[in-house]
Amino acid sequence: MHEIQWEEPFCGEGNACFLIGVDEDGNAYIAVHGQEDRFITDSREALRTMILNIKAGKADHLLR
């Protein structure tokens, strides 16, 4: 496995911070800050689709 290039963490007030990263093979990763050794992974295309769906409001019901 190649080295994961993590972005700056996305943090909520008083909550855990989430990290998103990618590697040279086109894989995407999501982890909780401080637990980067315990991640979920999929393709960059899957990450792209998830981000676009979130931006489109398809996960808004999870924020209630």
LINQUI-V563198 format. One record per pair of residues at least 12 apart in sequence whose ideal C-beta (glycine too) atoms are under 10 Angstrom apart, sorted by the first residue. I is the first residue (numbers start at 0). J is the second residue. D is the distance in Angstrom with one decimal. If there is no record, write none. Layout:
i={I,I}
j={J,J}
d={D,D}
//
This chain:
i={0,0,0,0,0,1,1,1,1,1,1,2,2,2,3,3,3,3,3,3,3,3,3,3,3,3,3,4,4,4,4,4,4,5,5,5,5,5,5,5,5,5,6,6,6,6,7,7,8,8,8,8,9,9,10,14,15,15,15,15,16,16,16,16,17,17,17,17,18,18,18,18,18,18,18,19,19,19,19,20,20,20,20,21,21,21,21,22,22,24,24,25,25,25,26,26,26,26,26,26,26,27,27,27,27,27,27,27,27,27,27,27,28,28,28,29,29,29}
j={22,23,24,26,40,21,22,23,24,25,26,20,22,23,18,19,20,21,22,23,26,27,28,30,35,38,40,19,20,21,22,23,28,18,19,20,21,28,30,32,35,38,18,19,20,21,19,32,30,31,32,33,29,32,32,31,31,32,33,34,30,31,32,33,29,30,31,32,30,31,32,33,34,35,38,38,46,49,50,35,38,40,46,40,42,43,46,40,43,42,43,42,43,44,38,40,41,42,43,45,46,39,40,41,42,43,44,45,46,47,49,50,40,41,46,41,46,49}
d={7.0,9.8,8.0,8.3,9.3,9.5,4.3,4.4,5.7,9.9,8.2,9.3,6.6,7.7,8.9,9.9,4.3,7.2,5.3,9.6,8.3,9.4,5.4,8.6,7.3,7.7,9.0,9.9,5.6,5.7,6.9,8.5,9.3,4.9,7.5,4.0,8.8,7.7,7.8,8.9,6.7,9.6,6.6,5.1,6.4,8.5,9.4,9.6,9.3,8.9,4.4,9.1,9.9,8.8,7.4,9.9,4.9,6.7,8.2,8.6,9.6,7.0,3.7,7.9,6.3,7.3,6.3,7.0,4.9,7.4,5.5,9.2,9.0,6.5,8.2,9.8,7.0,9.7,8.5,8.0,7.8,9.3,9.6,10.0,10.0,6.0,7.8,8.8,9.3,9.6,9.5,6.3,5.2,8.3,9.9,5.4,7.3,6.5,7.1,9.5,9.0,9.1,6.7,5.8,6.5,4.9,8.4,6.6,3.6,8.2,8.8,9.7,5.0,8.5,8.5,8.6,7.8,8.8}
//
